[in-house]
Amino acid sequence: MKQWLFKNWAYRLLSLFFAILLFMYVGSTQSNTTNNRSGGSTNSTSLTSDRTQTFSVPLSLTVNSNKYFVTGYPEKVKVHLTGPSALVTTTANTQNFKAYADLSKLGVGEHTVRIQQDGLNNDLRYRFEPATIKVDIQPRETVTYPLTVQYSKRNIASGYQAGQANADVKNVKITGASDQINRIKSVVAQLNVPQNAKSSISSQAIIEALDSKQNTVNVVITPATADVTLPITPGNSKELPIKLEPKGVTDDNESFTLTSATKRVRVFGTKAELSKLSSVKVEVDTSDVKKTSTKRVVLDAKLNNIKGFDPEKITVKITRNN
């Protein structure tokens, strides 16, 4: 009887021991499986993770530019892109989409317009900064204005004086909104004169349209620059008549009549140089004139033994007499 009881308890203890071992094994297996699954999920998330990138893109307008002129809008806007990392990076690098404001159904006046996009992948989320812009739509107008040269006379050195500034452009075309064009009071080529200038300047100058308060008007100017010359000479000067003489005559029987609308020019030099001069000698090349011709002639300072002239060039009409 005792042996029977002992065997039963032994079997029970042995069964309990194996049950505990089996429980521990199963728990360990489930834990490893869970960890493996968790690791796989992390890798997958890493491969498909989202990112956000911000960059600037050009802003275009949908508008009838032949009829309207638009002001007030920025040239670029910021876009915040969010989506799959690789797709965001590619889009930021290629910028293969368009940011635009649709003005096609709007008329004259001020409007607030939402920025839109065309071409972004559907997997991307975006936000523009600013999300909306204010624009002013006005009738488009093109006019012609005379050009004048503007510079700082205070930059001319003491004892020196500036002559008449000349630009290679006489008139410019201006395109813009009609209300902006109505503000224009002058169109000037802004010549940069260095401090204490003592010699003549030849430089390219930016052309600007100015209002009555000398503020720049927002219009498009064609051309945008002009080549400007400004004679700067010592202060002694006097005005003298010009004396036109033909140059390059090879036949004694040849004769020419030379005329110019410019009758007198200002001559610069020392007092001694000016005292010796009663007229300005101007040589005109007639060697290639067959009948009648008009030429721009550069006044020769060395020929007259002085420092310079104002103007430096004159127009001469040449007529062959025989």
C-alpha positions as CSV (number, residue, x, y, z in Angstrom):
1,M,0.0,0.0,0.0
2,K,2.8,2.4,0.9
3,Q,4.7,1.6,-2.3
4,W,1.6,2.4,-4.3
5,L,1.2,5.8,-2.6
6,F,4.9,6.6,-3.1
7,K,4.7,5.8,-6.8
8,N,1.6,8.0,-7.3
9,W,3.3,11.0,-5.6
10,A,6.5,10.5,-7.6
11,Y,4.6,10.5,-10.9
12,R,2.7,13.6,-9.9
13,L,5.9,15.5,-9.0
14,L,7.5,14.3,-12.2
15,S,4.5,15.5,-14.3
16,L,4.6,18.9,-12.5
17,F,8.3,19.3,-13.3
18,F,7.8,18.5,-17.0
19,A,4.8,20.9,-17.1
20,I,6.9,23.7,-15.8
21,L,9.6,23.0,-18.3
22,L,7.1,23.0,-21.2
23,F,5.6,26.3,-19.9
24,M,9.0,28.0,-19.9
25,Y,9.8,26.7,-23.3
26,V,6.6,27.9,-24.8
27,G,7.0,31.3,-23.2
28,S,10.5,31.7,-24.5
29,T,9.4,30.7,-28.1
30,Q,6.6,33.3,-28.1
31,S,8.9,36.0,-26.8
32,N,11.4,35.3,-29.6
33,T,8.6,35.3,-32.2
34,T,7.3,38.6,-30.9
35,N,10.8,40.1,-31.0
36,N,11.4,38.9,-34.5
37,R,8.0,40.3,-35.6
38,S,8.8,43.6,-33.9
39,G,12.2,43.8,-35.6
40,G,10.6,43.1,-39.0
41,S,8.1,45.9,-38.4
42,T,10.9,48.3,-37.5
43,N,12.8,47.6,-40.7
44,S,9.7,48.0,-42.8
45,T,8.8,51.3,-41.1
46,S,12.4,52.4,-41.6
47,L,12.1,51.7,-45.3
48,T,8.7,53.5,-45.8
49,S,9.2,56.3,-43.2
50,D,7.9,59.8,-44.0
51,R,9.9,63.0,-43.9
52,T,9.3,66.7,-44.4
53,Q,11.4,69.1,-46.5
54,T,11.0,72.8,-47.2
55,F,12.3,74.6,-50.3
56,S,11.5,77.5,-52.6
57,V,10.0,77.2,-56.1
58,P,9.2,79.8,-58.7
59,L,5.6,81.1,-58.8
60,S,3.8,81.5,-62.2
61,L,0.6,83.3,-63.0
62,T,-2.2,82.1,-65.2
63,V,-3.3,85.4,-66.8
64,N,-3.8,87.1,-70.1
65,S,-0.5,89.0,-70.1
66,N,-1.3,90.8,-73.4
67,K,-4.3,92.5,-71.7
68,Y,-3.3,92.8,-68.1
69,F,-0.2,93.7,-66.0
70,V,0.0,92.2,-62.5
71,T,2.0,93.5,-59.6
72,G,2.3,92.6,-55.9
73,Y,3.1,88.9,-56.2
74,P,6.4,87.2,-55.0
75,E,8.7,85.6,-57.5
76,K,9.0,82.5,-55.4
77,V,7.1,80.7,-52.6
78,K,8.1,78.1,-50.1
79,V,6.6,74.6,-50.2
80,H,6.6,72.2,-47.3
81,L,6.5,68.6,-48.6
82,T,5.7,65.5,-46.5
83,G,5.7,61.9,-47.7
84,P,7.9,58.9,-48.4
85,S,11.5,59.9,-47.8
86,A,12.8,58.9,-51.2
87,L,9.9,60.6,-53.0
88,V,10.3,63.9,-51.1
89,T,14.1,64.0,-51.8
90,T,13.5,63.3,-55.6
91,T,10.8,66.0,-55.8
92,A,12.9,68.5,-54.0
93,N,15.9,67.9,-56.3
94,T,14.0,67.9,-59.6
95,Q,11.2,70.3,-58.7
96,N,9.2,68.6,-61.4
97,F,5.9,70.4,-60.5
98,K,4.5,73.9,-60.8
99,A,3.3,76.4,-58.2
100,Y,0.8,78.8,-59.7
101,A,-1.9,81.3,-59.0
102,D,-4.9,81.2,-61.4
103,L,-6.0,84.8,-62.3
104,S,-7.7,83.9,-65.6
105,K,-11.2,84.6,-64.3
106,L,-10.3,87.8,-62.4
107,G,-10.7,91.3,-63.6
108,V,-9.1,94.7,-62.8
109,G,-8.4,95.4,-59.2
110,E,-6.9,93.9,-56.1
111,H,-7.5,90.2,-55.3
112,T,-6.4,87.6,-52.8
113,V,-5.6,84.3,-54.6
114,R,-4.8,80.8,-53.3
115,I,-1.5,79.2,-54.4
116,Q,-2.1,75.9,-56.3
117,Q,0.2,73.1,-57.7
118,D,0.3,71.0,-60.7
119,G,2.4,67.8,-61.1
120,L,3.0,66.6,-57.4
121,N,2.8,62.9,-56.7
122,N,-0.5,61.8,-55.0
123,D,1.6,60.2,-52.2
124,L,2.9,63.7,-51.2
125,R,1.2,66.1,-48.8
126,Y,2.1,69.8,-49.3
127,R,1.6,73.2,-47.8
128,F,2.6,76.6,-49.5
129,E,4.0,79.5,-47.6
130,P,2.3,81.9,-48.1
131,A,-0.9,79.9,-48.8
132,T,-2.4,83.0,-50.5
133,I,-1.1,86.1,-52.2
134,K,-2.5,89.6,-52.9
135,V,-2.2,90.8,-56.5
136,D,-3.2,94.0,-58.3
137,I,-4.4,93.5,-61.8
138,Q,-4.4,96.5,-64.1
139,P,-4.8,97.1,-67.8
140,R,-1.5,96.7,-69.6
141,E,-0.1,99.7,-71.3
142,T,3.1,100.5,-73.4
143,V,4.4,104.0,-73.9
144,T,7.6,105.8,-75.0
145,Y,9.5,108.2,-72.8
146,P,12.6,110.4,-73.5
147,L,15.7,109.4,-71.6
148,T,17.8,111.8,-69.5
149,V,21.1,111.2,-67.7
150,Q,21.3,111.7,-63.9
151,Y,24.4,111.8,-61.7
152,S,25.8,113.4,-58.6
153,K,27.5,116.7,-59.4
154,R,28.9,116.8,-55.9
155,N,31.3,113.9,-56.9
156,I,33.1,116.1,-59.5
157,A,36.5,117.2,-58.1
158,S,37.0,120.8,-57.1
159,G,38.4,122.9,-60.0
160,Y,36.8,120.6,-62.5
161,Q,33.5,120.7,-64.3
162,A,31.3,118.2,-66.1
163,G,30.0,118.8,-69.7
164,Q,26.8,117.5,-71.2
165,A,26.2,113.8,-70.5
166,N,25.3,111.8,-73.6
167,A,23.6,108.4,-73.8
168,D,23.4,106.0,-76.7
169,V,19.7,105.7,-76.1
170,K,17.4,108.6,-76.6
171,N,14.0,107.1,-76.0
172,V,12.8,103.9,-74.1
173,K,9.7,101.8,-74.2
174,I,7.9,101.3,-70.9
175,T,5.3,98.6,-70.2
176,G,3.3,98.2,-67.1
177,A,0.0,98.8,-65.3
178,S,-1.7,101.9,-66.4
179,D,-1.9,103.3,-62.9
180,Q,1.9,102.8,-62.5
181,I,2.7,104.5,-65.8
182,N,0.6,107.5,-64.8
183,R,2.9,108.0,-61.8
184,I,6.0,108.4,-64.0
185,K,7.5,111.9,-64.1
186,S,11.0,111.1,-65.6
187,V,13.0,108.3,-67.0
188,V,16.7,108.5,-66.2
189,A,19.9,106.6,-66.7
190,Q,21.6,106.6,-63.3
191,L,25.3,107.2,-64.0
192,N,27.7,106.2,-61.2
193,V,30.4,109.0,-60.8
194,P,33.2,108.2,-58.3
195,Q,34.1,110.6,-55.6
196,N,36.6,113.4,-56.6
197,A,36.2,112.5,-60.4
198,K,38.8,114.4,-62.5
199,S,38.5,112.6,-65.9
200,S,35.7,111.8,-68.3
201,I,33.5,108.8,-67.7
202,S,32.2,106.2,-70.1
203,S,30.0,103.6,-68.4
204,Q,26.9,101.5,-68.6
205,A,24.0,103.0,-66.6
206,I,20.8,101.4,-65.3
207,I,17.6,103.0,-66.6
208,E,14.9,103.8,-64.0
209,A,11.4,105.3,-64.1
210,L,10.8,107.8,-61.3
211,D,7.8,109.5,-59.8
212,S,7.5,113.0,-58.5
213,K,9.2,112.1,-55.3
214,Q,12.1,110.3,-57.1
215,N,10.8,106.9,-56.1
216,T,11.2,104.0,-58.6
217,V,8.0,103.1,-60.4
218,N,7.3,99.4,-60.9
219,V,7.4,99.0,-64.7
220,V,9.3,97.1,-67.4
221,I,11.8,99.3,-69.3
222,T,13.3,98.4,-72.7
223,P,16.3,98.7,-73.0
224,A,17.2,98.3,-69.3
225,T,20.6,100.0,-69.6
226,A,22.3,102.7,-71.6
227,D,26.0,103.5,-72.5
228,V,26.7,107.0,-71.1
229,T,29.6,109.3,-71.6
230,L,30.3,112.3,-69.3
231,P,33.1,114.7,-70.1
232,I,35.0,116.0,-67.1
233,T,37.6,118.6,-67.6
234,P,39.5,121.4,-65.8
235,G,37.4,124.4,-64.9
236,N,38.7,126.9,-67.4
237,S,36.5,127.1,-70.5
238,K,35.0,129.3,-73.1
239,E,32.6,129.0,-76.0
240,L,34.0,129.2,-79.5
241,P,32.7,128.9,-83.1
242,I,33.7,125.8,-85.1
243,K,35.6,125.9,-88.4
244,L,34.8,122.9,-90.7
245,E,37.6,121.8,-93.0
246,P,37.5,118.9,-95.5
247,K,40.1,116.1,-95.0
248,G,41.2,113.5,-97.6
249,V,40.7,115.6,-100.7
250,T,43.0,114.1,-103.4
251,D,42.0,116.2,-106.4
252,D,42.4,120.0,-106.6
253,N,39.2,120.2,-108.6
254,E,37.2,118.6,-105.8
255,S,35.3,120.8,-103.5
256,F,32.8,120.2,-100.7
257,T,30.3,122.2,-98.7
258,L,30.3,121.4,-95.0
259,T,27.4,122.4,-92.7
260,S,26.4,121.6,-89.1
261,A,23.5,122.6,-86.9
262,T,26.1,123.0,-84.1
263,K,27.7,126.4,-84.6
264,R,29.6,126.8,-81.3
265,V,31.1,124.4,-78.7
266,R,32.5,124.9,-75.2
267,V,36.3,124.4,-75.1
268,F,38.1,123.3,-71.9
269,G,41.8,123.9,-71.1
270,T,44.3,126.1,-69.3
271,K,44.0,129.9,-69.5
272,A,47.1,129.9,-71.7
273,E,45.6,127.3,-74.1
274,L,42.3,129.1,-74.3
275,S,43.9,132.5,-75.0
276,K,45.5,131.2,-78.2
277,L,42.3,129.8,-79.6
278,S,39.7,131.9,-81.5
279,S,37.8,129.0,-83.2
280,V,37.7,125.2,-83.1
281,K,39.2,123.4,-86.1
282,V,37.1,120.4,-87.1
283,E,38.5,118.1,-89.8
284,V,35.9,116.1,-91.7
285,D,36.8,113.1,-93.8
286,T,35.4,113.5,-97.3
287,S,37.4,110.8,-99.1
288,D,34.4,108.4,-99.4
289,V,31.7,111.0,-100.2
290,K,30.3,110.6,-103.8
291,K,27.5,113.1,-103.6
292,T,25.9,113.8,-100.2
293,S,26.6,112.3,-96.8
294,T,26.0,112.9,-93.0
295,K,28.6,112.0,-90.5
296,R,29.1,112.1,-86.7
297,V,32.5,113.8,-86.2
298,V,34.6,113.5,-83.1
299,L,36.2,116.8,-82.1
300,D,40.0,116.5,-81.8
301,A,41.4,118.0,-78.6
302,K,45.0,117.4,-79.7
303,L,44.4,119.2,-83.1
304,N,43.4,122.3,-81.2
305,N,45.9,121.9,-78.3
306,I,43.2,122.0,-75.5
307,K,41.8,119.5,-72.9
308,G,38.4,118.8,-74.3
309,F,35.0,119.8,-75.7
310,D,31.4,119.9,-74.9
311,P,29.8,118.3,-76.9
312,E,32.6,115.9,-77.9
313,K,30.8,115.0,-81.2
314,I,28.9,117.0,-83.8
315,T,26.8,116.0,-86.9
316,V,28.1,117.4,-90.2
317,K,26.4,117.3,-93.6
318,I,28.8,116.9,-96.5
319,T,27.8,117.9,-100.1
320,R,30.1,117.3,-103.1
321,N,30.1,120.4,-105.3
322,N,31.4,118.8,-108.5
